[in-house]
Amino acid sequence: MEEHTTRPLDDVAEPAAPAKRSFLSELPVLVIVAFVLALVLKTFLVQAFYIPSSSMEPTLQIGDRVLVNKLAHTFREPRRGEIVVFSVDGGTPAMVEPANPVVRFLRGLASGLGMAPASDRDFIKRVIGLPGDVVEMRDGVVTVNGVALPEAPASEGGYLSERHMEPFGPFTVPEGHYFMMGDNRPNSSDSRYSLGPIAEDRIVGRAFVIIWPLSHAGMLTLPDYGEIPDAAPAPAARAPAEAGAAA
């Protein structure tokens, strides 16, 4: 008669557990996923920008990183007082895109994460004049449609570095364009000078928060300018007198 022996359950060999993948083996995948997410965010939603100049001081300092909402103006027009990023044509030869696609991607990723200046074709300024507005500056005071904006230097609780006494205007903002000015009025290349009015389709988005350095982090709020009336319509051209009619 055949004997059958039994073994305690503890002696039964368990199937070998699958070897756990090390963190180092997963790291390349995580990096690629992070790159793809950063690229998607930069392209469609939010982009970080590095501040390379002093044109927006004291609001934005050199080296600050801000987040820009690229969907802010999808369903509404830009508003007076918003700080926006926009692009212009041109650029220095040093900023020409490299031919190597990997280098081009890494450069774009670094700028999109706010780790490097995006391009010398990208600017960040404050919206001062809307389409059709008449902008003028006298004795350091900016007026829009004849109403003085309640701006002040930071020493008086405002956002300007100081008042700039050089006169400008009056200038009528063309339809579909916006008049931009830096908060550092004496040291800002903006719509008063070489940039001119900026077409709406050149606006990348609204800067809404400073994320770095932490000592300077905070929301970028919209100033209260009060009621600014629409510009008065230009007087209609007088029709020429018909022949034989009294002048």
Phi and psi in degrees as GROMACS dihedral restraints (atoms count N, CA, C in turn):
[ dihedral_restraints ]
;  ai    aj    ak    al  type     phi  dphi    fc
    3     4     5     6     1   -76.5    20    10
    4     5     6     7     1   132.0    20    10
    6     7     8     9     1   -93.8    20    10
    7     8     9    10     1   143.0    20    10
    9    10    11    12     1  -116.5    20    10
   10    11    12    13     1   128.0    20    10
   12    13    14    15     1  -106.6    20    10
   13    14    15    16     1   149.4    20    10
   15    16    17    18     1  -118.8    20    10
   16    17    18    19     1   151.6    20    10
   18    19    20    21     1  -116.9    20    10
   19    20    21    22     1   149.2    20    10
   21    22    23    24     1   -56.9    20    10
   22    23    24    25     1   149.1    20    10
   24    25    26    27     1   -57.2    20    10
   25    26    27    28     1   -31.2    20    10
   27    28    29    30     1   -64.0    20    10
   28    29    30    31     1   -21.5    20    10
   30    31    32    33     1   -87.3    20    10
   31    32    33    34     1   -10.0    20    10
   33    34    35    36     1   -71.8    20    10
   34    35    36    37     1   128.0    20    10
   36    37    38    39     1   -68.2    20    10
   37    38    39    40     1   128.8    20    10
   39    40    41    42     1   -85.9    20    10
   40    41    42    43     1   147.4    20    10
   42    43    44    45     1   -61.6    20    10
   43    44    45    46     1   140.9    20    10
   45    46    47    48     1   -63.3    20    10
   46    47    48    49     1   131.7    20    10
   48    49    50    51     1   -69.1    20    10
   49    50    51    52     1   140.6    20    10
   51    52    53    54     1   -61.1    20    10
   52    53    54    55     1   138.4    20    10
   54    55    56    57     1   -64.0    20    10
   55    56    57    58     1   133.7    20    10
   57    58    59    60     1   -76.0    20    10
   58    59    60    61     1   135.7    20    10
   60    61    62    63     1   -72.8    20    10
   61    62    63    64     1   135.3    20    10
   63    64    65    66     1   -71.6    20    10
   64    65    66    67     1   157.5    20    10
   66    67    68    69     1   -59.8    20    10
   67    68    69    70     1   -37.5    20    10
   69    70    71    72     1   -65.6    20    10
   70    71    72    73     1   -34.1    20    10
   72    73    74    75     1   -71.7    20    10
   73    74    75    76     1   -27.1    20    10
   75    76    77    78     1   -87.6    20    10
   76    77    78    79     1   -16.3    20    10
   78    79    80    81     1   -57.4    20    10
   79    80    81    82     1   -45.3    20    10
   81    82    83    84     1   -57.9    20    10
   82    83    84    85     1   -38.5    20    10
   84    85    86    87     1   -65.5    20    10
   85    86    87    88     1   -42.8    20    10
   87    88    89    90     1   -62.4    20    10
   88    89    90    91     1   -40.2    20    10
   90    91    92    93     1   -64.1    20    10
   91    92    93    94     1   -42.9    20    10
   93    94    95    96     1   -64.1    20    10
   94    95    96    97     1   -42.7    20    10
   96    97    98    99     1   -61.8    20    10
   97    98    99   100     1   -42.2    20    10
   99   100   101   102     1   -62.9    20    10
  100   101   102   103     1   -40.9    20    10
  102   103   104   105     1   -62.6    20    10
  103   104   105   106     1   -44.4    20    10
  105   106   107   108     1   -64.4    20    10
  106   107   108   109     1   -44.1    20    10
  108   109   110   111     1   -62.3    20    10
  109   110   111   112     1   -42.9    20    10
  111   112   113   114     1   -62.5    20    10
  112   113   114   115     1   -39.3    20    10
  114   115   116   117     1   -66.7    20    10
  115   116   117   118     1   -41.2    20    10
  117   118   119   120     1   -64.8    20    10
  118   119   120   121     1   -45.7    20    10
  120   121   122   123     1   -60.4    20    10
  121   122   123   124     1   -45.8    20    10
  123   124   125   126     1   -62.3    20    10
  124   125   126   127     1   -39.5    20    10
  126   127   128   129     1   -74.2    20    10
  127   128   129   130     1   -38.6    20    10
  129   130   131   132     1  -117.3    20    10
  130   131   132   133     1   -29.8    20    10
  132   133   134   135     1  -117.0    20    10
  133   134   135   136     1   -76.3    20    10
  135   136   137   138     1  -130.2    20    10
  136   137   138   139     1   138.1    20    10
  138   139   140   141     1  -130.8    20    10
  139   140   141   142     1   139.8    20    10
  141   142   143   144     1   -88.9    20    10
  142   143   144   145     1   138.5    20    10
  144   145   146   147     1  -124.4    20    10
  145   146   147   148     1   140.0    20    10
  147   148   149   150     1   -93.1    20    10
  148   149   150   151     1   133.6    20    10
  150   151   152   153     1   -90.8    20    10
  151   152   153   154     1   112.3    20    10
  153   154   155   156     1   -96.3    20    10
  154   155   156   157     1   -10.1    20    10
  156   157   158   159     1  -135.7    20    10
  157   158   159   160     1   176.2    20    10
  159   160   161   162     1   -97.2    20    10
  160   161   162   163     1    11.5    20    10
  162   163   164   165     1   -66.9    20    10
  163   164   165   166     1   -18.4    20    10
  165   166   167   168     1  -111.1    20    10
  166   167   168   169     1    13.9    20    10
  168   169   170   171     1   -68.3    20    10
  169   170   171   172     1   146.1    20    10
  171   172   173   174     1   -88.5    20    10
  172   173   174   175     1    -2.1    20    10
  174   175   176   177     1   -62.3    20    10
  175   176   177   178     1   -47.5    20    10
  177   178   179   180     1  -123.3    20    10
  178   179   180   181     1   128.6    20    10
  180   181   182   183     1   -98.6    20    10
  181   182   183   184     1   157.5    20    10
  183   184   185   186     1   -58.1    20    10
  184   185   186   187     1   130.8    20    10
  186   187   188   189     1    94.0    20    10
  187   188   189   190     1   -10.0    20    10
  189   190   191   192     1   -64.5    20    10
  190   191   192   193     1   151.6    20    10
  192   193   194   195     1  -116.7    20    10
  193   194   195   196     1   129.8    20    10
  195   196   197   198     1  -121.9    20    10
  196   197   198   199     1   153.4    20    10
  198   199   200   201     1   -99.0    20    10
  199   200   201   202     1   135.9    20    10
  201   202   203   204     1  -116.2    20    10
  202   203   204   205     1   123.4    20    10
  204   205   206   207     1   -81.6    20    10
  205   206   207   208     1   110.3    20    10
  207   208   209   210     1   -82.8    20    10
  208   209   210   211     1    -6.9    20    10
  210   211   212   213     1  -103.0    20    10
  211   212   213   214     1     2.0    20    10
  213   214   215   216     1   -58.3    20    10
  214   215   216   217     1   -34.5    20    10
  216   217   218   219     1  -108.9    20    10
  217   218   219   220     1    21.7    20    10
  219   220   221   222     1   -71.3    20    10
  220   221   222   223     1   -37.6    20    10
  222   223   224   225     1  -116.6    20    10
  223   224   225   226     1     4.9    20    10
  225   226   227   228     1  -152.4    20    10
  226   227   228   229     1   165.5    20    10
  228   229   230   231     1   -83.3    20    10
  229   230   231   232     1   155.3    20    10
  231   232   233   234     1   -57.9    20    10
  232   233   234   235     1   147.4    20    10
  234   235   236   237     1  -110.3    20    10
  235   236   237   238     1   150.6    20    10
  237   238   239   240     1   -61.6    20    10
  238   239   240   241     1   134.1    20    10
  240   241   242   243     1    96.7    20    10
  241   242   243   244     1   -16.4    20    10
  243   244   245   246     1   -67.7    20    10
  244   245   246   247     1   146.5    20    10
  246   247   248   249     1   -95.7    20    10
  247   248   249   250     1   120.9    20    10
  249   250   251   252     1  -127.3    20    10
  250   251   252   253     1   154.7    20    10
  252   253   254   255     1  -101.7    20    10
  253   254   255   256     1   135.8    20    10
  255   256   257   258     1  -142.3    20    10
  256   257   258   259     1   162.1    20    10
  258   259   260   261     1  -116.8    20    10
  259   260   261   262     1   152.7    20    10
  261   262   263   264     1  -129.2    20    10
  262   263   264   265     1   161.1    20    10
  264   265   266   267     1   -71.7    20    10
  265   266   267   268     1   156.6    20    10
  267   268   269   270     1   105.9    20    10
  268   269   270   271     1  -149.8    20    10
  270   271   272   273     1   121.5    20    10
  271   272   273   274     1   149.4    20    10
  273   274   275   276     1   -79.2    20    10
  274   275   276   277     1   156.3    20    10
  276   277   278   279     1   -55.5    20    10
  277   278   279   280     1   -28.3    20    10
  279   280   281   282     1   -65.9    20    10
  280   281   282   283     1   -19.8    20    10
  282   283   284   285     1  -100.6    20    10
  283   284   285   286     1     9.8    20    10
  285   286   287   288     1   -62.5    20    10
  286   287   288   289     1   137.5    20    10
  288   289   290   291     1   -63.0    20    10
  289   290   291   292     1   134.1    20    10
  291   292   293   294     1   -67.6    20    10
  292   293   294   295     1   151.8    20    10
  294   295   296   297     1   -71.8    20    10
  295   296   297   298     1   -33.6    20    10
  297   298   299   300     1   -66.5    20    10
  298   299   300   301     1   118.6    20    10
  300   301   302   303     1   -64.6    20    10
  301   302   303   304     1   -31.8    20    10
  303   304   305   306     1   -67.0    20    10
  304   305   306   307     1   -45.6    20    10
  306   307   308   309     1   -63.1    20    10
  307   308   309   310     1   -40.4    20    10
  309   310   311   312     1   -63.8    20    10
  310   311   312   313     1   -41.8    20    10
  312   313   314   315     1   -64.6    20    10
  313   314   315   316     1   -45.7    20    10
  315   316   317   318     1   -65.2    20    10
  316   317   318   319     1   -37.3    20    10
  318   319   320   321     1   -66.1    20    10
  319   320   321   322     1   -43.2    20    10
  321   322   323   324     1   -65.2    20    10
  322   323   324   325     1   -37.3    20    10
  324   325   326   327     1   -66.1    20    10
  325   326   327   328     1   -43.5    20    10
  327   328   329   330     1   -62.0    20    10
  328   329   330   331     1   -42.0    20    10
  330   331   332   333     1   -70.3    20    10
  331   332   333   334     1   -35.9    20    10
  333   334   335   336     1   -68.1    20    10
  334   335   336   337     1   -25.3    20    10
  336   337   338   339     1   -92.0    20    10
  337   338   339   340     1     3.2    20    10
  339   340   341   342     1    76.4    20    10
  340   341   342   343     1    18.7    20    10
  342   343   344   345     1   -91.2    20    10
  343   344   345   346     1    -6.5    20    10
  345   346   347   348     1  -157.6    20    10
  346   347   348   349     1   156.4    20    10
  348   349   350   351     1   -57.8    20    10
  349   350   351   352     1   139.1    20    10
  351   352   353   354     1   -68.4    20    10
  352   353   354   355     1   -55.0    20    10
  354   355   356   357     1  -174.6    20    10
  355   356   357   358     1   154.6    20    10
  357   358   359   360     1   -78.3    20    10
  358   359   360   361     1     4.4    20    10
  360   361   362   363     1   -96.2    20    10
  361   362   363   364     1    -5.3    20    10
  363   364   365   366     1  -102.7    20    10
  364   365   366   367     1   132.7    20    10
  366   367   368   369     1  -128.1    20    10
  367   368   369   370     1   156.1    20    10
  369   370   371   372     1  -129.3    20    10
  370   371   372   373     1   122.1    20    10
  372   373   374   375     1  -144.9    20    10
  373   374   375   376     1   177.8    20    10
  375   376   377   378     1  -102.7    20    10
  376   377   378   379     1   137.6    20    10
  378   379   380   381     1   -74.6    20    10
  379   380   381   382     1   121.0    20    10
  381   382   383   384     1  -111.2    20    10
  382   383   384   385     1   -44.7    20    10
  384   385   386   387     1  -116.9    20    10
  385   386   387   388     1   135.0    20    10
  387   388   389   390     1   -95.3    20    10
  388   389   390   391     1   167.7    20    10
  390   391   392   393     1   -53.6    20    10
  391   392   393   394     1   129.8    20    10
  393   394   395   396     1    89.3    20    10
  394   395   396   397     1   -12.1    20    10
  396   397   398   399     1   -69.0    20    10
  397   398   399   400     1   152.5    20    10
  399   400   401   402     1  -107.5    20    10
  400   401   402   403     1   114.9    20    10
  402   403   404   405     1  -106.4    20    10
  403   404   405   406     1   135.1    20    10
  405   406   407   408     1  -146.2    20    10
  406   407   408   409     1   150.2    20    10
  408   409   410   411     1  -135.2    20    10
  409   410   411   412     1   125.4    20    10
  411   412   413   414     1  -139.2    20    10
  412   413   414   415     1   133.1    20    10
  414   415   416   417     1    55.2    20    10
  415   416   417   418     1    35.2    20    10
  417   418   419   420     1    80.7    20    10
  418   419   420   421     1     3.5    20    10
  420   421   422   423     1  -111.2    20    10
  421   422   423   424     1   128.6    20    10
  423   424   425   426     1   -93.2    20    10
  424   425   426   427     1   130.7    20    10
  426   427   428   429     1  -116.4    20    10
  427   428   429   430     1   143.3    20    10
  429   430   431   432     1  -124.6    20    10
  430   431   432   433     1   118.0    20    10
  432   433   434   435     1    55.5    20    10
  433   434   435   436     1    37.3    20    10
  435   436   437   438     1    84.9    20    10
  436   437   438   439     1    -1.3    20    10
  438   439   440   441     1  -108.6    20    10
  439   440   441   442     1   127.9    20    10
  441   442   443   444     1   -72.1    20    10
  442   443   444   445     1   130.9    20    10
  444   445   446   447     1   -73.5    20    10
  445   446   447   448     1   136.8    20    10
  447   448   449   450     1   -78.1    20    10
  448   449   450   451     1    63.5    20    10
  450   451   452   453     1   -95.5    20    10
  451   452   453   454     1   156.0    20    10
  453   454   455   456     1  -156.0    20    10
  454   455   456   457     1   155.1    20    10
  456   457   458   459     1   -64.2    20    10
  457   458   459   460     1   159.3    20    10
  459   460   461   462     1   -59.4    20    10
  460   461   462   463     1   -31.1    20    10
  462   463   464   465     1   -64.8    20    10
  463   464   465   466     1   -17.6    20    10
  465   466   467   468     1  -111.4    20    10
  466   467   468   469     1    15.0    20    10
  468   469   470   471     1    92.0    20    10
  469   470   471   472     1     7.6    20    10
  471   472   473   474     1   -99.9    20    10
  472   473   474   475     1  -163.2    20    10
  474   475   476   477     1  -112.5    20    10
  475   476   477   478     1     1.2    20    10
  477   478   479   480     1   -83.4    20    10
  478   479   480   481     1   150.5    20    10
  480   481   482   483     1   -69.9    20    10
  481   482   483   484     1   -46.0    20    10
  483   484   485   486     1  -169.6    20    10
  484   485   486   487     1   166.4    20    10
  486   487   488   489     1   -77.8    20    10
  487   488   489   490     1   142.6    20    10
  489   490   491   492     1  -106.7    20    10
  490   491   492   493     1   121.1    20    10
  492   493   494   495     1   -86.7    20    10
  493   494   495   496     1    -6.0    20    10
  495   496   497   498     1   -68.9    20    10
  496   497   498   499     1   126.6    20    10
  498   499   500   501     1   -73.1    20    10
  499   500   501   502     1   156.1    20    10
  501   502   503   504     1  -148.8    20    10
  502   503   504   505     1   144.9    20    10
  504   505   506   507     1    80.9    20    10
  505   506   507   508     1  -165.9    20    10
  507   508   509   510     1   -70.7    20    10
  508   509   510   511     1   146.0    20    10
  510   511   512   513     1  -133.1    20    10
  511   512   513   514     1   129.4    20    10
  513   514   515   516     1   -94.1    20    10
  514   515   516   517     1   122.6    20    10
  516   517   518   519     1   -73.0    20    10
  517   518   519   520     1   126.2    20    10
  519   520   521   522     1   -65.3    20    10
  520   521   522   523     1   157.0    20    10
  522   523   524   525     1   -60.7    20    10
  523   524   525   526     1   141.6    20    10
  525   526   527   528     1    77.5    20    10
  526   527   528   529     1     9.0    20    10
  528   529   530   531     1  -128.4    20    10
  529   530   531   532     1   165.1    20    10
  531   532   533   534     1  -134.8    20    10
  532   533   534   535     1   146.8    20    10
  534   535   536   537     1   -99.7    20    10
  535   536   537   538     1   118.3    20    10
  537   538   539   540     1  -108.4    20    10
  538   539   540   541     1   143.0    20    10
  540   541   542   543     1  -140.3    20    10
  541   542   543   544     1   145.2    20    10
  543   544   545   546     1   -83.5    20    10
  544   545   546   547     1   153.7    20    10
  546   547   548   549     1   -71.7    20    10
  547   548   549   550     1   -23.4    20    10
  549   550   551   552     1   -89.2    20    10
  550   551   552   553     1    73.9    20    10
  552   553   554   555     1   -54.5    20    10
  553   554   555   556     1   -39.8    20    10
  555   556   557   558     1   -73.1    20    10
  556   557   558   559     1   -13.0    20    10
  558   559   560   561     1  -136.3    20    10
  559   560   561   562     1    55.0    20    10
  561   562   563   564     1  -141.3    20    10
  562   563   564   565     1   123.4    20    10
  564   565   566   567     1   -85.8    20    10
  565   566   567   568     1   108.5    20    10
  567   568   569   570     1  -141.7    20    10
  568   569   570   571     1  -155.1    20    10
  570   571   572   573     1   -67.1    20    10
  571   572   573   574     1   -14.3    20    10
  573   574   575   576     1   -72.9    20    10
  574   575   576   577     1   -22.6    20    10
  576   577   578   579     1  -123.2    20    10
  577   578   579   580     1  -120.9    20    10
  579   580   581   582     1   -69.3    20    10
  580   581   582   583     1   -28.9    20    10
  582   583   584   585     1   -73.4    20    10
  583   584   585   586     1   -36.6    20    10
  585   586   587   588     1    66.4    20    10
  586   587   588   589     1  -173.7    20    10
  588   589   590   591     1   -66.6    20    10
  589   590   591   592     1   147.5    20    10
  591   592   593   594     1  -106.0    20    10
  592   593   594   595     1   126.7    20    10
  594   595   596   597     1   -65.1    20    10
  595   596   597   598     1   144.8    20    10
  597   598   599   600     1   -59.5    20    10
  598   599   600   601     1   -35.5    20    10
  600   601   602   603     1   -73.9    20    10
  601   602   603   604     1    -2.5    20    10
  603   604   605   606     1   -94.7    20    10
  604   605   606   607     1    -5.9    20    10
  606   607   608   609     1   -81.1    20    10
  607   608   609   610     1   122.8    20    10
  609   610   611   612     1   -78.6    20    10
  610   611   612   613     1   -43.3    20    10
  612   613   614   615     1   168.7    20    10
  613   614   615   616     1  -178.5    20    10
  615   616   617   618     1   -99.7    20    10
  616   617   618   619     1   129.3    20    10
  618   619   620   621     1   -77.6    20    10
  619   620   621   622     1   125.8    20    10
  621   622   623   624     1  -122.6    20    10
  622   623   624   625     1   -11.8    20    10
  624   625   626   627     1  -157.3    20    10
  625   626   627   628     1   143.7    20    10
  627   628   629   630     1   -93.3    20    10
  628   629   630   631     1   124.9    20    10
  630   631   632   633     1  -106.9    20    10
  631   632   633   634     1   -14.5    20    10
  633   634   635   636     1  -155.4    20    10
  634   635   636   637     1   141.3    20    10
  636   637   638   639     1   -72.5    20    10
  637   638   639   640     1   161.1    20    10
  639   640   641   642     1   -61.7    20    10
  640   641   642   643     1   -29.7    20    10
  642   643   644   645     1   -67.5    20    10
  643   644   645   646     1   -18.0    20    10
  645   646   647   648     1  -116.9    20    10
  646   647   648   649     1     6.9    20    10
  648   649   650   651     1   -68.9    20    10
  649   650   651   652     1   147.7    20    10
  651   652   653   654     1   163.6    20    10
  652   653   654   655     1   167.0    20    10
  654   655   656   657     1   -76.1    20    10
  655   656   657   658     1   148.4    20    10
  657   658   659   660     1  -100.9    20    10
  658   659   660   661     1   100.2    20    10
  660   661   662   663     1   -88.4    20    10
  661   662   663   664     1   163.0    20    10
  663   664   665   666     1   -88.2    20    10
  664   665   666   667     1   125.4    20    10
  666   667   668   669     1   -69.6    20    10
  667   668   669   670     1   155.9    20    10
  669   670   671   672     1   -96.1    20    10
  670   671   672   673     1   107.8    20    10
  672   673   674   675     1   -95.1    20    10
  673   674   675   676     1    -3.1    20    10
  675   676   677   678     1    73.9    20    10
  676   677   678   679     1  -160.7    20    10
  678   679   680   681     1   -86.8    20    10
  679   680   681   682     1   121.6    20    10
  681   682   683   684     1  -111.5    20    10
  682   683   684   685     1   116.4    20    10
  684   685   686   687     1   -70.5    20    10
  685   686   687   688     1   159.7    20    10
  687   688   689   690     1   -67.4    20    10
  688   689   690   691     1   154.4    20    10
  690   691   692   693     1   -64.4    20    10
  691   692   693   694     1   141.9    20    10
  693   694   695   696     1   -65.7    20    10
  694   695   696   697     1   136.4    20    10
  696   697   698   699     1   -63.2    20    10
  697   698   699   700     1   145.5    20    10
  699   700   701   702     1   -64.9    20    10
  700   701   702   703     1   142.5    20    10
  702   703   704   705     1   -61.4    20    10
  703   704   705   706     1   139.3    20    10
  705   706   707   708     1   -66.2    20    10
  706   707   708   709     1   142.7    20    10
  708   709   710   711     1   -66.3    20    10
  709   710   711   712     1   137.6    20    10
  711   712   713   714     1   -75.9    20    10
  712   713   714   715     1   130.3    20    10
  714   715   716   717     1   -68.9    20    10
  715   716   717   718     1   138.9    20    10
  717   718   719   720     1   -64.5    20    10
  718   719   720   721     1   144.7    20    10
  720   721   722   723     1   -67.3    20    10
  721   722   723   724     1   140.0    20    10
  723   724   725   726     1   -71.6    20    10
  724   725   726   727     1   156.9    20    10
  726   727   728   729     1   -60.1    20    10
  727   728   729   730     1   130.5    20    10
  729   730   731   732     1    90.0    20    10
  730   731   732   733     1   -10.1    20    10
  732   733   734   735     1   -86.0    20    10
  733   734   735   736     1   160.4    20    10
  735   736   737   738     1   -71.2    20    10
  736   737   738   739     1   139.1    20    10
